[in-house]
């Protein structure tokens, strides 16, 4: 469950940090969850850099929130240097009816994103490009020093 923690060799309690966002992907409001392993000890100057990102796409129904406890426990078990990115399908959010009211939103957005497999695939490709790869010059320099691995 969500209270799982891991002690380091020095006895410092470490645990993943969870953040939830609604982001715009190809014009559709989309639920996203980030789980990043962080240190809980303020005396440490540098955190372990991320070397592996687990990218999780849910099955049907496509709500990522249902899988948050599973991915939290997995990142906790794997330890520092691991993170996870979860994303819901476009139009799949049972907790926020305004985001899943596809009939109303399709008048101002590309409905093929929600209604077709190809559209959902484009939606996930855009998610990976935007949230699972480095894009800033600082990140690119760090990535050259240490290659980050994506696992789907």
C-alpha positions as CSV (number, residue, x, y, z in Angstrom):
1,X,0.0,0.0,0.0
2,X,0.9,3.7,-0.1
3,X,2.8,3.7,3.2
4,X,5.6,1.4,2.0
5,X,9.0,2.9,2.8
6,X,12.6,1.7,2.3
7,X,15.5,2.3,4.6
8,X,18.9,3.1,3.1
9,X,22.2,1.7,4.4
10,X,22.6,4.8,6.5
11,X,19.1,4.3,8.0
12,X,17.6,7.2,6.1
13,X,13.9,6.6,5.3
14,X,13.4,6.9,1.5
15,X,10.1,6.7,-0.4
16,X,8.7,7.6,-3.8
17,X,7.0,11.0,-4.3
18,X,3.7,10.9,-6.1
19,X,2.3,13.8,-8.1
20,X,-1.0,13.8,-10.0
21,X,-1.7,16.2,-12.8
22,X,-4.2,16.8,-15.6
23,X,-2.2,17.6,-18.7
24,X,-3.1,18.5,-22.2
25,X,-2.1,15.9,-24.7
26,X,-3.1,16.5,-28.3
27,X,-5.8,18.8,-27.1
28,X,-7.4,16.4,-24.6
29,X,-7.3,16.8,-20.8
30,X,-5.5,13.7,-19.6
31,X,-4.7,12.3,-16.2
32,X,-1.0,11.7,-15.5
33,X,0.7,10.3,-12.4
34,X,4.4,10.7,-11.7
35,X,6.1,8.5,-9.1
36,X,9.7,9.5,-8.4
37,X,12.0,8.0,-5.9
38,X,13.3,10.7,-3.6
39,X,15.4,11.0,-0.5
40,X,13.8,12.1,2.7
41,X,17.1,13.2,4.3
42,X,17.9,16.9,3.9
43,X,21.6,16.4,4.8
44,X,22.2,14.6,1.5
45,X,23.4,17.0,-1.2
46,X,22.5,15.0,-4.3
47,X,19.7,12.7,-5.0
48,X,20.2,9.5,-7.0
49,X,19.7,10.4,-10.7
50,X,17.0,8.7,-12.5
51,X,18.3,5.9,-14.7
52,X,15.1,4.0,-15.5
53,X,11.6,5.2,-16.2
54,X,8.7,2.8,-16.1
55,X,6.1,3.9,-18.6
56,X,2.6,2.5,-17.8
57,X,-0.4,2.5,-20.1
58,X,-3.5,1.0,-18.5
59,X,-5.7,-1.6,-20.0
60,X,-9.4,-1.0,-20.6
61,X,-10.8,0.9,-18.9
62,X,-8.0,3.4,-19.3
63,X,-7.9,5.1,-15.9
64,X,-4.3,5.4,-14.5
65,X,-5.4,6.1,-10.9
66,X,-6.5,2.5,-10.4
67,X,-2.9,1.4,-10.9
68,X,-1.2,4.0,-8.7
69,X,-0.8,1.7,-5.6
70,X,0.8,-1.1,-7.8
71,X,3.3,1.3,-9.4
72,X,4.1,3.0,-6.1
73,X,5.0,-0.4,-4.6
74,X,7.0,-1.4,-7.6
75,X,9.1,1.9,-7.6
76,X,9.5,1.5,-3.8
77,X,10.8,-2.1,-4.2
78,X,13.2,-1.1,-7.1
79,X,14.6,1.8,-5.1
80,X,16.5,5.0,-5.9
81,X,17.1,5.8,-9.6
82,X,13.7,4.5,-10.7
83,X,10.5,6.4,-11.5
84,X,7.2,5.7,-13.2
85,X,4.9,7.7,-15.5
86,X,1.3,6.6,-15.8
87,X,-1.2,8.1,-18.2
88,X,-4.9,7.6,-18.7
89,X,-6.5,7.1,-22.1
90,X,-7.9,10.3,-23.7
91,X,-11.5,10.7,-22.5
92,X,-11.2,8.2,-19.6
93,X,-11.6,9.8,-16.2
94,X,-14.4,8.5,-14.1
95,X,-13.5,10.9,-11.3
96,X,-13.9,14.1,-13.4
97,X,-16.9,14.0,-15.6
98,X,-16.0,17.2,-17.4
99,X,-12.8,15.4,-18.7
100,X,-14.7,12.3,-20.0
101,X,-17.7,14.0,-21.6
102,X,-16.4,13.1,-25.0
103,X,-19.6,14.0,-26.8
104,X,-19.4,17.6,-25.6
105,X,-15.6,18.0,-26.2
106,X,-15.4,16.4,-29.6
107,X,-16.9,19.5,-31.2
108,X,-13.7,21.5,-30.4
109,X,-11.1,18.7,-30.4
110,X,-10.0,15.9,-32.7
111,X,-12.5,13.1,-31.9
112,X,-10.4,10.5,-33.6
113,X,-7.9,10.7,-30.6
114,X,-10.6,9.3,-28.3
115,X,-12.6,7.1,-30.5
116,X,-10.0,5.2,-32.5
117,X,-7.1,2.9,-31.6
118,X,-4.8,4.9,-33.9
119,X,-5.8,8.0,-32.1
120,X,-5.1,6.6,-28.6
121,X,-1.7,5.4,-29.9
122,X,-0.9,8.9,-31.2
123,X,-2.0,10.2,-27.8
124,X,0.5,7.8,-26.0
125,X,3.3,8.6,-28.4
126,X,2.8,12.3,-27.7
127,X,2.8,11.6,-23.9
128,X,6.1,9.7,-24.2
129,X,7.7,12.4,-26.3
130,X,6.6,15.1,-23.9
131,X,6.9,13.5,-20.4
132,X,9.2,10.5,-20.7
133,X,12.2,11.8,-22.6
134,X,14.6,14.7,-21.8
135,X,14.2,17.9,-23.7
136,X,16.1,20.7,-22.0
137,X,19.8,21.4,-22.7
138,X,20.7,20.6,-19.1
139,X,18.8,17.3,-19.3
140,X,20.5,16.4,-22.6
141,X,23.9,17.0,-21.1
142,X,23.1,14.9,-18.1
143,X,21.6,12.2,-20.4
144,X,24.9,12.0,-22.3
145,X,26.7,11.4,-19.0
146,X,24.2,8.7,-17.9
147,X,21.8,7.0,-20.4
148,X,18.3,6.8,-19.1
149,X,16.3,3.7,-19.9
150,X,12.6,3.6,-20.7
151,X,10.6,0.5,-19.9
152,X,7.1,0.0,-21.3
